[in-house]
Amino acid sequence: MSSDSHSLFNNILINKAIEEFIERRLFSLLNVKYTYAVMSKKNPSELLTISNYPKKWEIIYKENNYQYIDPIVNIALNSILPFSWNEKIIINSKLKLSIFEVAKKHEVINGYTFVTHDCANNLVTLSVLIDKNNELQIFSKIEKNKEKIQMLLMLIHHKLISLYQDKNLISNLIVNYRKDIFSRRENDVLYWASMGRTYKEIASLLGITTSTVKFHIANVVKKLGVANAKQAICLSSELNLQQPVLTNI
């Protein structure tokens, strides 16, 4: 699952490709919960996370902007070496109990974080959780593969940057994920928009509100990595992404 609040890294298809790359490479070394994060040092609200951490924790973290007070982020900002962490880091940071209690509730209390800093002034991390039930075994595997995991982080970030720089690859990614790129409702809205229908007319045809139509169009625009609905319609038509809607109208 990715949470793309970073304005430069907000293409769903590219981030999905990165997620698959991470899991294919990381899981060959460790079968763990992980988070790959890219945070602008100039503006920490610009934060991309690709993760299989508990979903509720991800939502709470983003909604509360915990990156501003996260002691693990603070350590990473001042480090170039990987480091292990546990609940003592949070306690010793003298933060109020808010982030500690939430993290503990979702068992985000022991882990290992790998760090790099890119030339665009982003902090880039790969954090893995250490399950308390297999703590010694996982920690031992991390120590054994520390150099490989550090190199993997650099490869992941290089791949991310490369994909975003090569716009020609976006079309290939779209074709690869053609089968499941749009939800049924997104397809219906896009189809009628491509037929020249207004948002109000689409809402009437589908029995939904105009705001819901706009919501689905916004999702389509985001998934295709384009600037607006017009570009989304053109690209989806060019790549034959949308399916005809059966209707008696």
Residue frames relative to the residue before (quaternion, step in Angstrom):
aa qw qx qy qz dx dy dz
M 1.0000 0.0000 0.0000 0.0000 0.00 0.00 0.00
S 0.1315 -0.7959 0.5860 0.0767 3.53 -0.94 0.87
S 0.1603 -0.7459 0.6385 0.1015 3.49 -1.23 0.63
D 0.0653 -0.8688 0.4903 -0.0206 3.52 -0.07 1.32
S 0.0962 0.7947 -0.5861 0.1256 3.56 0.09 1.35
H 0.5239 0.5993 -0.4188 0.4370 3.57 1.29 0.19
S 0.4290 -0.7542 0.4338 0.2427 3.57 -0.48 1.22
L 0.6898 0.4712 -0.2870 0.4687 3.60 1.13 -0.49
F 0.7692 0.2800 -0.1431 0.5563 3.58 1.21 -0.44
N 0.3709 0.7706 -0.4368 0.2789 3.56 0.74 1.06
N 0.4450 0.6745 -0.4733 0.3506 3.57 1.17 0.49
I 0.4375 -0.7414 0.4473 0.2426 3.56 -0.50 1.21
L 0.6785 0.5075 -0.3033 0.4359 3.60 0.91 -0.86
I 0.6451 0.4982 -0.3226 0.4812 3.57 0.98 -0.81
N 0.6743 0.4985 -0.3026 0.4530 3.57 0.90 -0.89
K 0.6103 0.5330 -0.3459 0.4731 3.57 1.13 -0.61
A 0.6384 0.5190 -0.3209 0.4692 3.57 1.02 -0.80
I 0.6405 0.5121 -0.3163 0.4770 3.57 1.04 -0.78
E 0.6246 0.5441 -0.3345 0.4494 3.58 0.99 -0.83
E 0.6736 0.4893 -0.2930 0.4701 3.58 0.91 -0.90
F 0.6278 0.5326 -0.3261 0.4646 3.57 1.07 -0.77
I 0.6425 0.5254 -0.3199 0.4570 3.59 0.93 -0.92
E 0.7242 0.4599 -0.2653 0.4400 3.55 0.72 -1.08
R 0.6216 0.5342 -0.3439 0.4583 3.57 1.07 -0.65
R 0.7441 0.4120 -0.2218 0.4769 3.58 0.89 -0.94
L 0.6886 0.4843 -0.2937 0.4529 3.59 0.88 -0.90
F 0.6910 0.4999 -0.2908 0.4337 3.57 0.88 -0.93
S 0.5583 0.5732 -0.4019 0.4453 3.59 1.22 -0.22
L 0.7035 0.4009 -0.2444 0.5335 3.56 1.31 -0.38
L 0.8052 -0.0137 0.0856 0.5866 3.54 0.91 -1.04
N 0.2299 -0.7379 0.6145 0.1583 3.57 -0.98 0.81
V 0.2665 0.7867 -0.4881 0.2682 3.54 0.21 1.35
K 0.5326 -0.5323 0.5229 0.3995 3.52 -1.39 0.02
Y 0.0130 -0.8245 0.5641 -0.0425 3.59 -0.87 0.91
T 0.0776 -0.7492 0.6477 0.1148 3.53 -1.38 0.22
Y 0.1513 -0.7288 0.6628 0.0815 3.53 -0.93 1.02
A 0.0028 0.8303 -0.5543 0.0580 3.58 -0.64 1.10
V 0.0954 -0.7544 0.6478 0.0473 3.52 -1.15 0.80
M 0.0311 0.8190 -0.5674 0.0796 3.58 -0.50 1.20
S 0.4209 -0.6884 0.5324 0.2560 3.55 -0.91 0.95
K 0.3984 -0.7180 0.5158 0.2444 3.58 -0.82 0.96
K 0.6394 0.5282 -0.3242 0.4550 3.57 1.14 -0.61
N 0.7950 0.0557 0.0082 0.6040 3.55 1.08 -0.78
P 0.2408 -0.8330 0.4811 0.1291 3.61 0.13 1.26
S 0.5421 0.6020 -0.4193 0.4098 3.61 1.20 -0.24
E 0.5927 0.5126 -0.3557 0.5093 3.57 1.30 -0.32
L 0.2386 0.7966 -0.5015 0.2387 3.56 0.08 1.32
L 0.1071 -0.7588 0.6407 0.0474 3.54 -0.84 1.06
T 0.0276 0.7746 -0.6319 -0.0044 3.57 -0.97 0.84
I 0.0743 -0.7358 0.6718 0.0417 3.53 -1.10 0.84
S 0.1488 0.8407 -0.4731 0.2174 3.52 -0.30 1.27
N 0.1930 -0.7281 0.6311 0.1854 3.51 -1.34 0.30
Y 0.2430 0.7509 -0.5503 0.2726 3.55 1.18 0.69
P 0.6717 -0.4544 0.3615 0.4601 3.62 -1.22 0.20
K 0.5289 -0.6815 0.4083 0.2984 3.57 -0.77 1.08
K 0.6413 0.5350 -0.3325 0.4380 3.59 0.95 -0.84
W 0.6327 0.5236 -0.3276 0.4671 3.56 1.02 -0.78
E 0.6358 0.5332 -0.3260 0.4530 3.59 0.95 -0.83
I 0.6674 0.5022 -0.2965 0.4631 3.57 0.91 -0.94
I 0.6705 0.4975 -0.2952 0.4645 3.57 0.87 -0.98
Y 0.6326 0.5491 -0.3253 0.4387 3.57 0.96 -0.89
K 0.7055 0.4589 -0.2627 0.4719 3.57 0.86 -1.00
E 0.6695 0.5208 -0.3088 0.4303 3.58 0.87 -0.94
N 0.7508 0.3762 -0.1963 0.5062 3.57 1.08 -0.72
N 0.3745 -0.7575 0.4639 0.2660 3.58 1.32 0.11
Y 0.1065 0.8491 -0.5087 0.0940 3.54 0.95 0.92
Q 0.5158 0.6494 -0.4299 0.3570 3.61 1.18 -0.33
Y 0.6080 0.5681 -0.3482 0.4317 3.59 1.22 -0.48
I 0.7945 0.2693 -0.1308 0.5284 3.59 1.12 -0.58
D 0.4369 0.7136 -0.4488 0.3139 3.58 1.28 -0.06
P 0.3883 -0.7445 0.4881 0.2381 3.63 -0.55 1.08
I 0.5988 0.5557 -0.3661 0.4457 3.60 1.13 -0.54
V 0.6274 0.5137 -0.3201 0.4900 3.58 1.05 -0.78
N 0.6449 0.5354 -0.3164 0.4441 3.57 0.96 -0.88
I 0.6518 0.4938 -0.3108 0.4844 3.58 0.98 -0.83
A 0.6644 0.5225 -0.3021 0.4409 3.58 0.91 -0.94
L 0.6175 0.5634 -0.3405 0.4306 3.58 1.05 -0.75
N 0.7638 0.3362 -0.1653 0.5255 3.54 1.14 -0.65
S 0.6724 0.4780 -0.2817 0.4899 3.56 1.22 0.43
I 0.1817 -0.7459 0.6229 0.1506 3.54 -1.29 0.39
L 0.6559 0.4878 -0.2976 0.4933 3.56 1.33 -0.01
P 0.5372 -0.6001 0.4672 0.3646 3.60 -1.12 0.53
F 0.0458 -0.8008 0.5972 0.0050 3.55 -1.16 0.59
S 0.3910 -0.6856 0.5600 0.2519 3.53 -1.22 0.58
W 0.0700 -0.7974 0.5985 0.0332 3.57 -1.20 0.45
N 0.0473 -0.7709 0.6346 0.0282 3.52 -1.33 0.43
E 0.7682 -0.3790 0.2343 0.4597 3.58 -1.25 -0.07
K 0.5575 0.6143 -0.3992 0.3904 3.61 1.15 -0.44
I 0.5873 0.5761 -0.3670 0.4342 3.58 1.12 -0.65
I 0.6725 0.4852 -0.2915 0.4768 3.56 0.95 -0.90
I 0.6600 0.5013 -0.3110 0.4652 3.57 0.93 -0.87
N 0.7041 0.4770 -0.2655 0.4541 3.59 0.88 -0.95
S 0.5862 0.5847 -0.3712 0.4204 3.58 1.23 -0.37
K 0.3746 -0.7657 0.4422 0.2790 3.57 1.37 -0.15
L 0.3424 0.7156 -0.5265 0.3057 3.55 1.11 0.64
K 0.5616 -0.5431 0.4773 0.4023 3.54 -1.24 0.33
L 0.6797 -0.5642 0.3081 0.3532 3.54 -1.20 0.45
S 0.4110 0.7569 -0.4560 0.2242 3.62 1.22 -0.28
I 0.7510 0.3817 -0.2302 0.4872 3.59 0.54 -1.12
F 0.6267 0.5509 -0.3409 0.4330 3.59 1.03 -0.75
E 0.6853 0.4915 -0.2933 0.4503 3.58 0.83 -0.97
V 0.6595 0.5000 -0.3087 0.4689 3.57 0.98 -0.86
A 0.6550 0.5138 -0.3112 0.4583 3.58 0.93 -0.89
K 0.6620 0.5098 -0.3032 0.4582 3.56 0.94 -0.89
K 0.6208 0.5605 -0.3326 0.4356 3.56 1.03 -0.81
H 0.7583 0.3380 -0.1792 0.5278 3.57 1.05 -0.78
E 0.4978 -0.7095 0.3828 0.3198 3.56 1.31 0.44
V 0.4186 0.6470 -0.5089 0.3837 3.56 1.07 0.82
I 0.3449 0.7784 -0.4486 0.2719 3.57 0.53 1.16
N 0.7723 0.1963 -0.1350 0.5889 3.60 1.20 -0.35
G 0.2583 0.7887 -0.5288 0.1776 3.56 -0.84 0.90
Y 0.3390 -0.6928 0.5986 0.2164 3.50 -1.39 -0.17
T 0.1048 -0.8152 0.5690 0.0268 3.57 -0.81 0.98
F 0.1934 -0.7537 0.6226 0.0833 3.53 -0.99 1.01
V 0.1923 -0.8308 0.5221 0.0133 3.54 -0.91 0.99
T 0.1350 0.7285 -0.6715 0.0119 3.50 -1.31 0.56
H 0.2539 -0.7415 0.6037 0.1459 3.56 -1.28 0.43
D 0.2427 -0.8104 0.5133 0.1446 3.60 -0.61 1.05
C 0.6774 -0.5289 0.3478 0.3747 3.55 -1.33 0.25
A 0.6348 0.5041 -0.3328 0.4818 3.60 1.29 -0.11
N 0.5328 -0.6650 0.3739 0.3663 3.56 1.29 0.40
N 0.4295 0.6533 -0.4951 0.3789 3.55 0.98 0.91
L 0.3324 -0.6648 0.6249 0.2387 3.52 -1.23 0.63
V 0.0713 -0.8055 0.5882 -0.0055 3.57 -0.74 1.06
T 0.0370 0.8227 -0.5633 0.0671 3.57 -0.68 1.08
L 0.1327 -0.7218 0.6688 0.1189 3.49 -1.34 0.44
S 0.0372 -0.8143 0.5784 -0.0306 3.56 -0.43 1.25
V 0.1043 -0.7787 0.6160 0.0576 3.55 -1.02 0.81
L 0.3973 -0.7088 0.5335 0.2347 3.54 -1.03 0.82
I 0.2583 -0.7366 0.6042 0.1603 3.53 -1.16 0.70
D 0.3506 -0.7525 0.5276 0.1804 3.55 -0.47 1.26
K 0.4738 -0.7037 0.4531 0.2739 3.56 -0.75 1.07
N 0.6376 0.5429 -0.3297 0.4360 3.59 1.16 -0.52
N 0.7730 0.2104 -0.1273 0.5848 3.58 1.26 -0.42
E 0.1325 0.8676 -0.4740 0.0702 3.53 1.19 0.61
L 0.7082 0.4669 -0.2764 0.4518 3.58 0.73 -1.02
Q 0.6601 0.5174 -0.3064 0.4502 3.58 0.97 -0.87
I 0.6842 0.4751 -0.2870 0.4730 3.59 0.89 -0.95
F 0.6458 0.5223 -0.3236 0.4532 3.57 0.92 -0.90
S 0.6429 0.5275 -0.3149 0.4575 3.56 1.01 -0.83
K 0.6550 0.5065 -0.3062 0.4698 3.59 0.99 -0.84
I 0.6350 0.5239 -0.3301 0.4618 3.58 1.02 -0.80
E 0.6605 0.5053 -0.3064 0.4632 3.57 0.88 -0.93
K 0.6596 0.5199 -0.2995 0.4526 3.57 0.99 -0.86
N 0.7887 0.2988 -0.1301 0.5214 3.59 1.04 -0.84
K 0.2367 0.8291 -0.4861 0.1427 3.57 1.26 0.33
E 0.6871 0.4784 -0.2925 0.4619 3.59 0.83 -0.94
K 0.6444 0.5228 -0.3201 0.4571 3.59 1.02 -0.80
I 0.6674 0.4938 -0.3064 0.4658 3.59 0.97 -0.83
Q 0.6235 0.5276 -0.3388 0.4670 3.58 1.04 -0.75
M 0.6619 0.4856 -0.2999 0.4859 3.57 0.96 -0.84
L 0.6113 0.5513 -0.3472 0.4492 3.57 1.05 -0.72
L 0.6226 0.5351 -0.3439 0.4558 3.59 0.97 -0.81
M 0.6649 0.4974 -0.3035 0.4672 3.58 0.91 -0.87
L 0.6454 0.5111 -0.3151 0.4721 3.59 1.03 -0.76
I 0.6224 0.5415 -0.3318 0.4575 3.57 1.01 -0.85
H 0.7126 0.4546 -0.2726 0.4595 3.55 0.78 -1.00
H 0.6046 0.5406 -0.3517 0.4674 3.58 1.07 -0.67
K 0.6539 0.5077 -0.3109 0.4669 3.58 0.97 -0.85
L 0.6253 0.5394 -0.3337 0.4545 3.59 0.99 -0.83
I 0.6810 0.4837 -0.2867 0.4691 3.57 0.81 -1.02
S 0.6584 0.5251 -0.3105 0.4408 3.58 0.92 -0.90
L 0.6649 0.5045 -0.3085 0.4563 3.58 0.92 -0.87
Y 0.6891 0.4704 -0.2917 0.4677 3.57 0.93 -0.80
Q 0.6588 0.5002 -0.3167 0.4643 3.59 1.11 -0.53
D 0.7212 0.3939 -0.2306 0.5210 3.59 1.13 -0.61
K 0.2169 -0.8226 0.5154 0.1029 3.56 0.06 1.30
N 0.5775 0.5984 -0.3847 0.4005 3.60 1.14 -0.50
L 0.6232 0.5606 -0.3420 0.4247 3.57 1.15 -0.56
I 0.5479 0.6353 -0.4007 0.3682 3.58 1.16 -0.54
S 0.6461 0.5184 -0.3237 0.4572 3.59 0.95 -0.84
N 0.6437 0.5175 -0.3213 0.4634 3.58 1.02 -0.78
L 0.6395 0.5190 -0.3209 0.4676 3.56 1.02 -0.79
I 0.6279 0.5402 -0.3307 0.4524 3.55 1.01 -0.84
V 0.6606 0.5002 -0.3066 0.4683 3.57 0.93 -0.90
N 0.6480 0.5374 -0.3183 0.4359 3.60 0.96 -0.85
Y 0.7692 0.3254 -0.1710 0.5227 3.56 1.04 -0.78
R 0.2319 0.8350 -0.4786 0.1413 3.56 1.31 0.34
K 0.6531 0.5690 -0.3265 0.3783 3.58 0.87 -0.93
D 0.8283 0.1822 -0.0737 0.5248 3.57 0.95 -0.81
I 0.3182 0.7901 -0.4835 0.2016 3.57 1.18 0.39
F 0.7976 0.2029 -0.1064 0.5580 3.61 0.95 -0.85
S 0.4546 -0.6145 0.5561 0.3262 3.52 -1.22 0.53
R 0.6839 -0.4766 0.3381 0.4368 3.58 -1.23 0.27
R 0.6817 0.4868 -0.2934 0.4606 3.58 0.91 -0.90
E 0.6239 0.5257 -0.3416 0.4665 3.59 1.02 -0.74
N 0.6364 0.5270 -0.3219 0.4623 3.58 1.01 -0.81
D 0.6605 0.5166 -0.3098 0.4482 3.57 0.92 -0.93
V 0.6652 0.4993 -0.2977 0.4686 3.56 0.92 -0.94
L 0.6657 0.5024 -0.2997 0.4633 3.57 0.93 -0.90
Y 0.6264 0.5488 -0.3367 0.4393 3.57 0.99 -0.83
W 0.7124 0.4482 -0.2698 0.4678 3.57 0.78 -1.02
A 0.6084 0.5364 -0.3555 0.4645 3.59 1.08 -0.61
S 0.6591 0.5053 -0.3029 0.4673 3.58 1.04 -0.79
M 0.6532 0.4932 -0.3032 0.4880 3.57 1.26 -0.42
G 0.6054 -0.6135 0.3274 0.3873 3.56 1.30 0.21
R 0.4375 0.6992 -0.4600 0.3290 3.58 1.23 0.22
T 0.4552 -0.6603 0.5224 0.2896 3.57 -1.12 0.66
Y 0.6642 -0.4912 0.3654 0.4290 3.57 -1.25 0.29
K 0.6388 0.5301 -0.3253 0.4530 3.57 1.01 -0.78
E 0.6623 0.4966 -0.3002 0.4739 3.58 0.98 -0.85
I 0.6373 0.5227 -0.3263 0.4628 3.59 1.01 -0.81
A 0.6289 0.5412 -0.3276 0.4520 3.55 1.00 -0.85
S 0.6682 0.4994 -0.2909 0.4684 3.56 0.97 -0.89
L 0.6575 0.5255 -0.3028 0.4471 3.58 0.97 -0.87
L 0.7753 0.3612 -0.1706 0.4892 3.57 0.97 -0.90
G 0.4404 -0.7203 0.4421 0.3028 3.56 1.27 -0.09
I 0.5682 0.5497 -0.3999 0.4637 3.55 1.06 0.80
T 0.5986 -0.5704 0.4126 0.3823 3.58 -1.25 0.12
T 0.6386 -0.5222 0.4003 0.3990 3.55 -1.26 0.37
S 0.6360 0.5334 -0.3304 0.4493 3.57 1.02 -0.78
T 0.6321 0.5177 -0.3309 0.4721 3.59 1.10 -0.66
V 0.5997 0.5434 -0.3473 0.4738 3.58 1.08 -0.71
K 0.6649 0.5025 -0.2956 0.4669 3.58 0.91 -0.95
F 0.6179 0.5535 -0.3320 0.4490 3.56 1.07 -0.79
H 0.6928 0.4686 -0.2786 0.4720 3.59 0.88 -0.94
I 0.6201 0.5290 -0.3385 0.4702 3.59 1.04 -0.73
A 0.6366 0.5289 -0.3230 0.4591 3.58 0.99 -0.84
N 0.6383 0.5203 -0.3203 0.4684 3.59 1.04 -0.76
V 0.6391 0.5242 -0.3177 0.4646 3.57 1.01 -0.85
V 0.6403 0.5286 -0.3129 0.4613 3.57 0.94 -0.94
K 0.6736 0.5029 -0.2867 0.4596 3.55 0.94 -0.94
K 0.6689 0.5133 -0.3033 0.4441 3.58 0.91 -0.89
L 0.7201 0.4352 -0.2454 0.4816 3.56 1.03 -0.76
G 0.3953 -0.7505 0.4548 0.2715 3.57 1.27 -0.19
V 0.4862 0.6441 -0.4415 0.3923 3.56 1.10 0.73
A 0.6365 -0.5919 0.3625 0.3364 3.55 -1.30 0.22
N 0.8264 0.0063 0.0472 0.5610 3.59 1.01 -0.69
A 0.7291 -0.4434 0.3049 0.4229 3.55 -1.36 0.13
K 0.6206 0.5553 -0.3489 0.4299 3.59 0.99 -0.78
Q 0.6714 0.4818 -0.2936 0.4805 3.58 0.93 -0.88
A 0.6204 0.5474 -0.3350 0.4507 3.58 1.07 -0.75
I 0.6509 0.5154 -0.3063 0.4657 3.58 0.97 -0.88
C 0.6677 0.5066 -0.2982 0.4567 3.57 0.93 -0.93
L 0.6933 0.4812 -0.2814 0.4568 3.58 0.87 -0.97
S 0.6671 0.4984 -0.3097 0.4590 3.59 0.93 -0.84
S 0.6362 0.5106 -0.3259 0.4779 3.58 1.10 -0.66
E 0.6495 0.5357 -0.3055 0.4448 3.55 0.99 -0.90
L 0.7636 0.3537 -0.1802 0.5093 3.57 1.00 -0.87
N 0.4019 -0.7477 0.4468 0.2826 3.56 1.34 0.12
L 0.2539 0.8155 -0.4797 0.2010 3.56 0.93 0.96
Q 0.7179 0.4480 -0.2616 0.4642 3.57 1.03 -0.70
Q 0.3321 -0.7342 0.5635 0.1820 3.54 -1.18 0.68
P 0.5436 -0.6166 0.4475 0.3522 3.63 -1.00 0.74
V 0.3424 -0.7243 0.5639 0.2006 3.54 -1.13 0.72
L 0.3468 -0.7360 0.5438 0.2058 3.58 -0.72 1.06
T 0.1739 0.7884 -0.5664 0.1655 3.56 -0.73 1.06
N 0.4144 -0.6906 0.5351 0.2549 3.52 -1.27 0.44
I 0.4844 0.6868 -0.4259 0.3351 3.55 1.32 -0.05
